[in-house]
Amino acid sequence: MKPLKVMKEYIKAFSSKNVSKIIPFYSFPLTILDKNAYNKNPHLIIKNKTELKKYFGDLYKILNALFRYKKTKIKKIKLIKSNKNYCVIELHAERINDVNKIFNKIKLLYFLKKYGKNYKICSFIV
């Protein structure tokens, strides 16, 4: 699957609010730079699926409790850099609540690594 298609499918899976659906999009170790105020440690290294489930499980709890999160909508997606093994994608998105109001506009950088014919997220900055 091409990198931009991977990211579009990932955002659909993320919007399901089901951590199990997003796990296949990641490789380990995963590095995250998350500068959001709710995150105590902005630089994380996620070593396995269990740690990934905890990170995103906690994120979904915050998004639901504070904002009544419904889905994420891609506004702009761009392949910034690519070679035969890695690529960098810039993604602009809106987080939408249960009454279809935008509560958060975000810009993310995703770093993807090629595994066979597919790409997986190995790092991201939010």
Buried (B, 14 or more C-beta within 10 A) or exposed (E): EEBBEBBBBBBBBBBEBEBEBBEEBBEEEBEBEBEEEEBEEEEBEBEEBEBBBEBBEEBBEEBBEEBEBBBBEBEEBEBEEBEEEBBBBBBEBBBBBEEEEEBBEEEBBBBBBBEEEBBBBBBBBB
